[in-house]
Amino acid sequence: MPGPVGILTGNRPAFVLGSFFPGPSDGKVSVARAQLAGMTDFLVLPYGHALIMRHRPVLAQVAYFLANGRFQR
């Protein structure tokens, strides 16, 4: 990979969508399938797929990753 890759996913699907996945998911992608070989960091936050990008903690994590090459713990 050309640079650090951080993957941020949610684990809070919409009410109906969560039942389609075995294990945690964001309603569209399971947490297990969101991971990528060679990724630099991986973080799960308590949000669903459709609106994850609108939550302040997600935006803060993206900014932190861009500045530091990893998510803030």
PyMOL Python script that loads the backbone (N, CA, C, O; Angstrom):
from pymol import cmd

cmd.read_pdbstr("""\
ATOM      1  N   MET A   1       0.839  -1.176   0.000  1.00  0.00           N
ATOM      2  CA  MET A   1       0.000   0.000   0.000  1.00  0.00           C
ATOM      3  C   MET A   1       0.883   1.238   0.000  1.00  0.00           C
ATOM      4  O   MET A   1       1.945   1.241   0.622  1.00  0.00           O
ATOM      5  N   PRO A   2       0.460   2.278  -0.684  1.00  0.00           N
ATOM      6  CA  PRO A   2       1.296   3.464  -0.831  1.00  0.00           C
ATOM      7  C   PRO A   2       1.439   4.304   0.437  1.00  0.00           C
ATOM      8  O   PRO A   2       2.400   5.065   0.546  1.00  0.00           O
ATOM      9  N   GLY A   3       0.550   4.200   1.370  1.00  0.00           N
ATOM     10  CA  GLY A   3       0.614   4.993   2.590  1.00  0.00           C
ATOM     11  C   GLY A   3      -0.206   4.332   3.669  1.00  0.00           C
ATOM     12  O   GLY A   3      -0.748   3.248   3.449  1.00  0.00           O
ATOM     13  N   PRO A   4      -0.316   4.953   4.835  1.00  0.00           N
ATOM     14  CA  PRO A   4      -1.108   4.362   5.903  1.00  0.00           C
ATOM     15  C   PRO A   4      -2.585   4.276   5.513  1.00  0.00           C
ATOM     16  O   PRO A   4      -3.145   5.199   4.920  1.00  0.00           O
ATOM     17  N   VAL A   5      -3.187   3.164   5.855  1.00  0.00           N
ATOM     18  CA  VAL A   5      -4.605   2.948   5.571  1.00  0.00           C
ATOM     19  C   VAL A   5      -5.314   2.696   6.891  1.00  0.00           C
ATOM     20  O   VAL A   5      -5.001   1.743   7.605  1.00  0.00           O
ATOM     21  N   GLY A   6      -6.258   3.547   7.203  1.00  0.00           N
ATOM     22  CA  GLY A   6      -7.061   3.378   8.405  1.00  0.00           C
ATOM     23  C   GLY A   6      -8.495   3.068   8.021  1.00  0.00           C
ATOM     24  O   GLY A   6      -9.086   3.746   7.181  1.00  0.00           O
ATOM     25  N   ILE A   7      -9.040   2.051   8.634  1.00  0.00           N
ATOM     26  CA  ILE A   7     -10.425   1.669   8.355  1.00  0.00           C
ATOM     27  C   ILE A   7     -11.239   1.892   9.614  1.00  0.00           C
ATOM     28  O   ILE A   7     -10.919   1.382  10.688  1.00  0.00           O
ATOM     29  N   LEU A   8     -12.288   2.659   9.455  1.00  0.00           N
ATOM     30  CA  LEU A   8     -13.189   2.986  10.545  1.00  0.00           C
ATOM     31  C   LEU A   8     -14.557   2.453  10.161  1.00  0.00           C
ATOM     32  O   LEU A   8     -15.072   2.787   9.094  1.00  0.00           O
ATOM     33  N   THR A   9     -15.149   1.637  11.007  1.00  0.00           N
ATOM     34  CA  THR A   9     -16.462   1.078  10.722  1.00  0.00           C
ATOM     35  C   THR A   9     -17.356   1.203  11.940  1.00  0.00           C
ATOM     36  O   THR A   9     -16.889   1.450  13.052  1.00  0.00           O
ATOM     37  N   GLY A  10     -18.643   1.030  11.713  1.00  0.00           N
ATOM     38  CA  GLY A  10     -19.601   1.098  12.800  1.00  0.00           C
ATOM     39  C   GLY A  10     -20.095  -0.283  13.189  1.00  0.00           C
ATOM     40  O   GLY A  10     -19.865  -1.271  12.491  1.00  0.00           O
ATOM     41  N   ASN A  11     -20.784  -0.325  14.328  1.00  0.00           N
ATOM     42  CA  ASN A  11     -21.374  -1.585  14.772  1.00  0.00           C
ATOM     43  C   ASN A  11     -22.803  -1.415  15.281  1.00  0.00           C
ATOM     44  O   ASN A  11     -23.286  -2.217  16.081  1.00  0.00           O
ATOM     45  N   ARG A  12     -23.473  -0.362  14.809  1.00  0.00           N
ATOM     46  CA  ARG A  12     -24.853  -0.106  15.224  1.00  0.00           C
ATOM     47  C   ARG A  12     -25.756  -0.003  13.997  1.00  0.00           C
ATOM     48  O   ARG A  12     -25.998   1.098  13.503  1.00  0.00           O
ATOM     49  N   PRO A  13     -26.251  -1.119  13.505  1.00  0.00           N
ATOM     50  CA  PRO A  13     -27.112  -1.063  12.323  1.00  0.00           C
ATOM     51  C   PRO A  13     -28.489  -0.500  12.647  1.00  0.00           C
ATOM     52  O   PRO A  13     -28.899  -0.435  13.806  1.00  0.00           O
ATOM     53  N   ALA A  14     -29.190  -0.095  11.593  1.00  0.00           N
ATOM     54  CA  ALA A  14     -30.594   0.271  11.760  1.00  0.00           C
ATOM     55  C   ALA A  14     -31.316  -0.959  12.292  1.00  0.00           C
ATOM     56  O   ALA A  14     -30.859  -2.081  12.071  1.00  0.00           O
ATOM     57  N   PHE A  15     -32.400  -0.777  12.968  1.00  0.00           N
ATOM     58  CA  PHE A  15     -33.112  -1.838  13.679  1.00  0.00           C
ATOM     59  C   PHE A  15     -33.265  -3.124  12.870  1.00  0.00           C
ATOM     60  O   PHE A  15     -32.914  -4.194  13.367  1.00  0.00           O
ATOM     61  N   VAL A  16     -33.764  -3.058  11.673  1.00  0.00           N
ATOM     62  CA  VAL A  16     -34.060  -4.252  10.869  1.00  0.00           C
ATOM     63  C   VAL A  16     -32.805  -4.836  10.232  1.00  0.00           C
ATOM     64  O   VAL A  16     -32.685  -6.057  10.133  1.00  0.00           O
ATOM     65  N   LEU A  17     -31.878  -4.008   9.802  1.00  0.00           N
ATOM     66  CA  LEU A  17     -30.731  -4.469   9.034  1.00  0.00           C
ATOM     67  C   LEU A  17     -29.742  -5.310   9.817  1.00  0.00           C
ATOM     68  O   LEU A  17     -29.013  -6.101   9.217  1.00  0.00           O
ATOM     69  N   GLY A  18     -29.689  -5.173  11.113  1.00  0.00           N
ATOM     70  CA  GLY A  18     -28.715  -5.910  11.905  1.00  0.00           C
ATOM     71  C   GLY A  18     -28.909  -7.403  11.875  1.00  0.00           C
ATOM     72  O   GLY A  18     -27.952  -8.142  12.106  1.00  0.00           O
ATOM     73  N   SER A  19     -30.093  -7.874  11.603  1.00  0.00           N
ATOM     74  CA  SER A  19     -30.358  -9.312  11.644  1.00  0.00           C
ATOM     75  C   SER A  19     -29.821 -10.048  10.421  1.00  0.00           C
ATOM     76  O   SER A  19     -29.840 -11.279  10.408  1.00  0.00           O
ATOM     77  N   PHE A  20     -29.350  -9.358   9.411  1.00  0.00           N
ATOM     78  CA  PHE A  20     -28.842 -10.009   8.203  1.00  0.00           C
ATOM     79  C   PHE A  20     -27.389 -10.462   8.334  1.00  0.00           C
ATOM     80  O   PHE A  20     -26.900 -11.217   7.494  1.00  0.00           O
ATOM     81  N   PHE A  21     -26.705 -10.016   9.362  1.00  0.00           N
ATOM     82  CA  PHE A  21     -25.294 -10.327   9.523  1.00  0.00           C
ATOM     83  C   PHE A  21     -25.054 -11.171  10.766  1.00  0.00           C
ATOM     84  O   PHE A  21     -25.622 -10.901  11.824  1.00  0.00           O
ATOM     85  N   PRO A  22     -24.216 -12.188  10.638  1.00  0.00           N
ATOM     86  CA  PRO A  22     -23.803 -12.899  11.852  1.00  0.00           C
ATOM     87  C   PRO A  22     -22.733 -12.076  12.559  1.00  0.00           C
ATOM     88  O   PRO A  22     -21.655 -11.871  12.001  1.00  0.00           O
ATOM     89  N   GLY A  23     -22.990 -11.620  13.719  1.00  0.00           N
ATOM     90  CA  GLY A  23     -22.025 -10.795  14.440  1.00  0.00           C
ATOM     91  C   GLY A  23     -22.240  -9.320  14.195  1.00  0.00           C
ATOM     92  O   GLY A  23     -23.200  -8.930  13.531  1.00  0.00           O
ATOM     93  N   PRO A  24     -21.351  -8.494  14.728  1.00  0.00           N
ATOM     94  CA  PRO A  24     -21.518  -7.042  14.629  1.00  0.00           C
ATOM     95  C   PRO A  24     -21.407  -6.536  13.190  1.00  0.00           C
ATOM     96  O   PRO A  24     -20.652  -7.066  12.375  1.00  0.00           O
ATOM     97  N   SER A  25     -22.185  -5.497  12.913  1.00  0.00           N
ATOM     98  CA  SER A  25     -22.150  -4.864  11.591  1.00  0.00           C
ATOM     99  C   SER A  25     -22.654  -3.440  11.715  1.00  0.00           C
ATOM    100  O   SER A  25     -23.171  -3.033  12.756  1.00  0.00           O
ATOM    101  N   ASP A  26     -22.494  -2.689  10.632  1.00  0.00           N
ATOM    102  CA  ASP A  26     -23.040  -1.327  10.593  1.00  0.00           C
ATOM    103  C   ASP A  26     -24.353  -1.290   9.819  1.00  0.00           C
ATOM    104  O   ASP A  26     -24.896  -0.216   9.562  1.00  0.00           O
ATOM    105  N   GLY A  27     -24.855  -2.447   9.454  1.00  0.00           N
ATOM    106  CA  GLY A  27     -26.093  -2.541   8.694  1.00  0.00           C
ATOM    107  C   GLY A  27     -25.861  -2.798   7.220  1.00  0.00           C
ATOM    108  O   GLY A  27     -26.774  -3.239   6.522  1.00  0.00           O
ATOM    109  N   LYS A  28     -24.673  -2.536   6.734  1.00  0.00           N
ATOM    110  CA  LYS A  28     -24.320  -2.766   5.325  1.00  0.00           C
ATOM    111  C   LYS A  28     -23.117  -3.689   5.195  1.00  0.00           C
ATOM    112  O   LYS A  28     -23.027  -4.480   4.256  1.00  0.00           O
ATOM    113  N   VAL A  29     -22.189  -3.583   6.152  1.00  0.00           N
ATOM    114  CA  VAL A  29     -20.943  -4.343   6.110  1.00  0.00           C
ATOM    115  C   VAL A  29     -20.685  -4.914   7.505  1.00  0.00           C
ATOM    116  O   VAL A  29     -20.808  -4.206   8.505  1.00  0.00           O
ATOM    117  N   SER A  30     -20.329  -6.194   7.565  1.00  0.00           N
ATOM    118  CA  SER A  30     -19.987  -6.762   8.867  1.00  0.00           C
ATOM    119  C   SER A  30     -18.632  -6.199   9.306  1.00  0.00           C
ATOM    120  O   SER A  30     -17.794  -5.850   8.475  1.00  0.00           O
ATOM    121  N   VAL A  31     -18.438  -6.119  10.596  1.00  0.00           N
ATOM    122  CA  VAL A  31     -17.170  -5.609  11.126  1.00  0.00           C
ATOM    123  C   VAL A  31     -16.018  -6.483  10.633  1.00  0.00           C
ATOM    124  O   VAL A  31     -14.957  -5.967  10.281  1.00  0.00           O
ATOM    125  N   ALA A  32     -16.215  -7.780  10.607  1.00  0.00           N
ATOM    126  CA  ALA A  32     -15.161  -8.688  10.147  1.00  0.00           C
ATOM    127  C   ALA A  32     -14.790  -8.439   8.684  1.00  0.00           C
ATOM    128  O   ALA A  32     -13.612  -8.505   8.334  1.00  0.00           O
ATOM    129  N   ARG A  33     -15.757  -8.158   7.838  1.00  0.00           N
ATOM    130  CA  ARG A  33     -15.494  -7.941   6.409  1.00  0.00           C
ATOM    131  C   ARG A  33     -14.961  -6.543   6.106  1.00  0.00           C
ATOM    132  O   ARG A  33     -14.490  -6.294   4.996  1.00  0.00           O
ATOM    133  N   ALA A  34     -15.026  -5.643   7.055  1.00  0.00           N
ATOM    134  CA  ALA A  34     -14.539  -4.281   6.837  1.00  0.00           C
ATOM    135  C   ALA A  34     -13.013  -4.210   6.898  1.00  0.00           C
ATOM    136  O   ALA A  34     -12.422  -3.221   6.466  1.00  0.00           O
ATOM    137  N   GLN A  35     -12.386  -5.232   7.421  1.00  0.00           N
ATOM    138  CA  GLN A  35     -10.927  -5.222   7.585  1.00  0.00           C
ATOM    139  C   GLN A  35     -10.224  -5.543   6.268  1.00  0.00           C
ATOM    140  O   GLN A  35     -10.775  -6.226   5.405  1.00  0.00           O
ATOM    141  N   LEU A  36      -9.003  -5.039   6.131  1.00  0.00           N
ATOM    142  CA  LEU A  36      -8.224  -5.191   4.912  1.00  0.00           C
ATOM    143  C   LEU A  36      -6.802  -5.608   5.268  1.00  0.00           C
ATOM    144  O   LEU A  36      -6.183  -5.022   6.157  1.00  0.00           O
ATOM    145  N   ALA A  37      -6.294  -6.605   4.584  1.00  0.00           N
ATOM    146  CA  ALA A  37      -4.911  -7.026   4.816  1.00  0.00           C
ATOM    147  C   ALA A  37      -3.981  -5.847   4.567  1.00  0.00           C
ATOM    148  O   ALA A  37      -4.119  -5.144   3.566  1.00  0.00           O
ATOM    149  N   GLY A  38      -3.053  -5.635   5.457  1.00  0.00           N
ATOM    150  CA  GLY A  38      -2.094  -4.558   5.302  1.00  0.00           C
ATOM    151  C   GLY A  38      -2.542  -3.221   5.852  1.00  0.00           C
ATOM    152  O   GLY A  38      -1.799  -2.243   5.768  1.00  0.00           O
ATOM    153  N   MET A  39      -3.739  -3.153   6.411  1.00  0.00           N
ATOM    154  CA  MET A  39      -4.201  -1.872   6.959  1.00  0.00           C
ATOM    155  C   MET A  39      -3.320  -1.464   8.128  1.00  0.00           C
ATOM    156  O   MET A  39      -2.776  -2.310   8.838  1.00  0.00           O
ATOM    157  N   THR A  40      -3.189  -0.180   8.316  1.00  0.00           N
ATOM    158  CA  THR A  40      -2.376   0.365   9.394  1.00  0.00           C
ATOM    159  C   THR A  40      -3.116   0.325  10.713  1.00  0.00           C
ATOM    160  O   THR A  40      -2.533  -0.001  11.746  1.00  0.00           O
ATOM    161  N   ASP A  41      -4.405   0.657  10.684  1.00  0.00           N
ATOM    162  CA  ASP A  41      -5.192   0.694  11.910  1.00  0.00           C
ATOM    163  C   ASP A  41      -6.647   0.409  11.581  1.00  0.00           C
ATOM    164  O   ASP A  41      -7.084   0.579  10.444  1.00  0.00           O
ATOM    165  N   PHE A  42      -7.384  -0.023  12.582  1.00  0.00           N
ATOM    166  CA  PHE A  42      -8.786  -0.397  12.432  1.00  0.00           C
ATOM    167  C   PHE A  42      -9.514   0.039  13.684  1.00  0.00           C
ATOM    168  O   PHE A  42      -9.036  -0.189  14.795  1.00  0.00           O
ATOM    169  N   LEU A  43     -10.673   0.668  13.513  1.00  0.00           N
ATOM    170  CA  LEU A  43     -11.428   1.160  14.656  1.00  0.00           C
ATOM    171  C   LEU A  43     -12.918   0.953  14.425  1.00  0.00           C
ATOM    172  O   LEU A  43     -13.424   1.197  13.330  1.00  0.00           O
ATOM    173  N   VAL A  44     -13.610   0.507  15.455  1.00  0.00           N
ATOM    174  CA  VAL A  44     -15.059   0.311  15.408  1.00  0.00           C
ATOM    175  C   VAL A  44     -15.701   1.329  16.346  1.00  0.00           C
ATOM    176  O   VAL A  44     -15.332   1.437  17.515  1.00  0.00           O
ATOM    177  N   LEU A  45     -16.669   2.074  15.812  1.00  0.00           N
ATOM    178  CA  LEU A  45     -17.399   3.058  16.602  1.00  0.00           C
ATOM    179  C   LEU A  45     -18.886   2.725  16.577  1.00  0.00           C
ATOM    180  O   LEU A  45     -19.346   2.033  15.669  1.00  0.00           O
ATOM    181  N   PRO A  46     -19.644   3.206  17.560  1.00  0.00           N
ATOM    182  CA  PRO A  46     -21.053   2.807  17.701  1.00  0.00           C
ATOM    183  C   PRO A  46     -22.029   3.579  16.805  1.00  0.00           C
ATOM    184  O   PRO A  46     -22.917   4.278  17.292  1.00  0.00           O
ATOM    185  N   TYR A  47     -21.845   3.437  15.479  1.00  0.00           N
ATOM    186  CA  TYR A  47     -22.708   4.130  14.532  1.00  0.00           C
ATOM    187  C   TYR A  47     -23.078   3.203  13.393  1.00  0.00           C
ATOM    188  O   TYR A  47     -22.434   2.177  13.175  1.00  0.00           O
ATOM    189  N   GLY A  48     -24.124   3.572  12.668  1.00  0.00           N
ATOM    190  CA  GLY A  48     -24.557   2.819  11.508  1.00  0.00           C
ATOM    191  C   GLY A  48     -23.920   3.324  10.228  1.00  0.00           C
ATOM    192  O   GLY A  48     -23.332   4.405  10.203  1.00  0.00           O
ATOM    193  N   HIS A  49     -24.035   2.550   9.177  1.00  0.00           N
ATOM    194  CA  HIS A  49     -23.376   2.819   7.903  1.00  0.00           C
ATOM    195  C   HIS A  49     -23.800   4.148   7.264  1.00  0.00           C
ATOM    196  O   HIS A  49     -22.953   4.931   6.834  1.00  0.00           O
ATOM    197  N   ALA A  50     -25.085   4.391   7.207  1.00  0.00           N
ATOM    198  CA  ALA A  50     -25.604   5.514   6.419  1.00  0.00           C
ATOM    199  C   ALA A  50     -25.148   6.889   6.914  1.00  0.00           C
ATOM    200  O   ALA A  50     -24.917   7.786   6.103  1.00  0.00           O
ATOM    201  N   LEU A  51     -25.017   7.065   8.217  1.00  0.00           N
ATOM    202  CA  LEU A  51     -24.715   8.401   8.745  1.00  0.00           C
ATOM    203  C   LEU A  51     -23.434   8.455   9.568  1.00  0.00           C
ATOM    204  O   LEU A  51     -23.224   9.414  10.312  1.00  0.00           O
ATOM    205  N   ILE A  52     -22.583   7.456   9.451  1.00  0.00           N
ATOM    206  CA  ILE A  52     -21.369   7.421  10.279  1.00  0.00           C
ATOM    207  C   ILE A  52     -20.517   8.667  10.070  1.00  0.00           C
ATOM    208  O   ILE A  52     -19.901   9.159  11.016  1.00  0.00           O
ATOM    209  N   MET A  53     -20.474   9.172   8.865  1.00  0.00           N
ATOM    210  CA  MET A  53     -19.607  10.312   8.567  1.00  0.00           C
ATOM    211  C   MET A  53     -20.103  11.630   9.157  1.00  0.00           C
ATOM    212  O   MET A  53     -19.402  12.638   9.063  1.00  0.00           O
ATOM    213  N   ARG A  54     -21.267  11.651   9.748  1.00  0.00           N
ATOM    214  CA  ARG A  54     -21.809  12.901  10.296  1.00  0.00           C
ATOM    215  C   ARG A  54     -21.585  13.052  11.799  1.00  0.00           C
ATOM    216  O   ARG A  54     -21.966  14.068  12.379  1.00  0.00           O
ATOM    217  N   HIS A  55     -20.987  12.076  12.420  1.00  0.00           N
ATOM    218  CA  HIS A  55     -20.792  12.115  13.870  1.00  0.00           C
ATOM    219  C   HIS A  55     -19.436  12.733  14.216  1.00  0.00           C
ATOM    220  O   HIS A  55     -18.411  12.379  13.633  1.00  0.00           O
ATOM    221  N   ARG A  56     -19.451  13.647  15.158  1.00  0.00           N
ATOM    222  CA  ARG A  56     -18.218  14.358  15.543  1.00  0.00           C
ATOM    223  C   ARG A  56     -17.077  13.423  15.963  1.00  0.00           C
ATOM    224  O   ARG A  56     -15.935  13.659  15.570  1.00  0.00           O
ATOM    225  N   PRO A  57     -17.344  12.375  16.742  1.00  0.00           N
ATOM    226  CA  PRO A  57     -16.237  11.478  17.098  1.00  0.00           C
ATOM    227  C   PRO A  57     -15.596  10.811  15.874  1.00  0.00           C
ATOM    228  O   PRO A  57     -14.392  10.556  15.872  1.00  0.00           O
ATOM    229  N   VAL A  58     -16.372  10.534  14.862  1.00  0.00           N
ATOM    230  CA  VAL A  58     -15.831   9.943  13.629  1.00  0.00           C
ATOM    231  C   VAL A  58     -14.943  10.964  12.927  1.00  0.00           C
ATOM    232  O   VAL A  58     -13.828  10.640  12.516  1.00  0.00           O
ATOM    233  N   LEU A  59     -15.426  12.180  12.790  1.00  0.00           N
ATOM    234  CA  LEU A  59     -14.632  13.231  12.155  1.00  0.00           C
ATOM    235  C   LEU A  59     -13.328  13.483  12.918  1.00  0.00           C
ATOM    236  O   LEU A  59     -12.278  13.707  12.315  1.00  0.00           O
ATOM    237  N   ALA A  60     -13.409  13.446  14.234  1.00  0.00           N
ATOM    238  CA  ALA A  60     -12.205  13.641  15.054  1.00  0.00           C
ATOM    239  C   ALA A  60     -11.214  12.503  14.833  1.00  0.00           C
ATOM    240  O   ALA A  60     -10.007  12.734  14.774  1.00  0.00           O
ATOM    241  N   GLN A  61     -11.718  11.277  14.711  1.00  0.00           N
ATOM    242  CA  GLN A  61     -10.826  10.137  14.475  1.00  0.00           C
ATOM    243  C   GLN A  61     -10.167  10.222  13.102  1.00  0.00           C
ATOM    244  O   GLN A  61      -8.986   9.906  12.962  1.00  0.00           O
ATOM    245  N   VAL A  62     -10.912  10.642  12.102  1.00  0.00           N
ATOM    246  CA  VAL A  62     -10.343  10.797  10.755  1.00  0.00           C
ATOM    247  C   VAL A  62      -9.231  11.850  10.785  1.00  0.00           C
ATOM    248  O   VAL A  62      -8.152  11.631  10.235  1.00  0.00           O
ATOM    249  N   ALA A  63      -9.494  12.980  11.422  1.00  0.00           N
ATOM    250  CA  ALA A  63      -8.478  14.037  11.509  1.00  0.00           C
ATOM    251  C   ALA A  63      -7.250  13.539  12.261  1.00  0.00           C
ATOM    252  O   ALA A  63      -6.120  13.826  11.864  1.00  0.00           O
ATOM    253  N   TYR A  64      -7.461  12.803  13.334  1.00  0.00           N
ATOM    254  CA  TYR A  64      -6.342  12.278  14.111  1.00  0.00           C
ATOM    255  C   TYR A  64      -5.526  11.290  13.276  1.00  0.00           C
ATOM    256  O   TYR A  64      -4.296  11.313  13.304  1.00  0.00           O
ATOM    257  N   PHE A  65      -6.214  10.427  12.537  1.00  0.00           N
ATOM    258  CA  PHE A  65      -5.507   9.466  11.689  1.00  0.00           C
ATOM    259  C   PHE A  65      -4.680  10.178  10.627  1.00  0.00           C
ATOM    260  O   PHE A  65      -3.528   9.811  10.395  1.00  0.00           O
ATOM    261  N   LEU A  66      -5.241  11.173   9.988  1.00  0.00           N
ATOM    262  CA  LEU A  66      -4.512  11.905   8.958  1.00  0.00           C
ATOM    263  C   LEU A  66      -3.269  12.606   9.506  1.00  0.00           C
ATOM    264  O   LEU A  66      -2.262  12.741   8.810  1.00  0.00           O
ATOM    265  N   ALA A  67      -3.350  13.044  10.745  1.00  0.00           N
ATOM    266  CA  ALA A  67      -2.213  13.738  11.368  1.00  0.00           C
ATOM    267  C   ALA A  67      -1.179  12.781  11.960  1.00  0.00           C
ATOM    268  O   ALA A  67       0.005  13.110  12.027  1.00  0.00           O
ATOM    269  N   ASN A  68      -1.630  11.583  12.396  1.00  0.00           N
ATOM    270  CA  ASN A  68      -0.763  10.700  13.161  1.00  0.00           C
ATOM    271  C   ASN A  68      -0.537   9.313  12.573  1.00  0.00           C
ATOM    272  O   ASN A  68       0.305   8.561  13.064  1.00  0.00           O
ATOM    273  N   GLY A  69      -1.279   8.968  11.531  1.00  0.00           N
ATOM    274  CA  GLY A  69      -1.118   7.652  10.924  1.00  0.00           C
ATOM    275  C   GLY A  69      -1.726   6.518  11.706  1.00  0.00           C
ATOM    276  O   GLY A  69      -1.454   5.351  11.424  1.00  0.00           O
ATOM    277  N   ARG A  70      -2.548   6.844  12.689  1.00  0.00           N
ATOM    278  CA  ARG A  70      -3.259   5.833  13.487  1.00  0.00           C
ATOM    279  C   ARG A  70      -4.442   6.517  14.157  1.00  0.00           C
ATOM    280  O   ARG A  70      -4.499   7.744  14.246  1.00  0.00           O
ATOM    281  N   PHE A  71      -5.381   5.708  14.624  1.00  0.00           N
ATOM    282  CA  PHE A  71      -6.539   6.269  15.337  1.00  0.00           C
ATOM    283  C   PHE A  71      -6.180   6.501  16.791  1.00  0.00           C
ATOM    284  O   PHE A  71      -5.273   5.870  17.332  1.00  0.00           O
ATOM    285  N   GLN A  72      -6.908   7.418  17.416  1.00  0.00           N
ATOM    286  CA  GLN A  72      -6.680   7.737  18.814  1.00  0.00           C
ATOM    287  C   GLN A  72      -7.399   6.733  19.685  1.00  0.00           C
ATOM    288  O   GLN A  72      -8.573   6.446  19.453  1.00  0.00           O
ATOM    289  N   ARG A  73      -6.732   6.202  20.668  1.00  0.00           N
ATOM    290  CA  ARG A  73      -7.328   5.254  21.608  1.00  0.00           C
ATOM    291  C   ARG A  73      -7.542   5.917  22.934  1.00  0.00           C
ATOM    292  O   ARG A  73      -8.036   5.285  23.868  1.00  0.00           O
TER     293      ARG A  73
END
""", "prot")
cmd.dss("prot")
cmd.show_as("cartoon", "prot")
cmd.util.cbc("prot")
cmd.orient("prot")
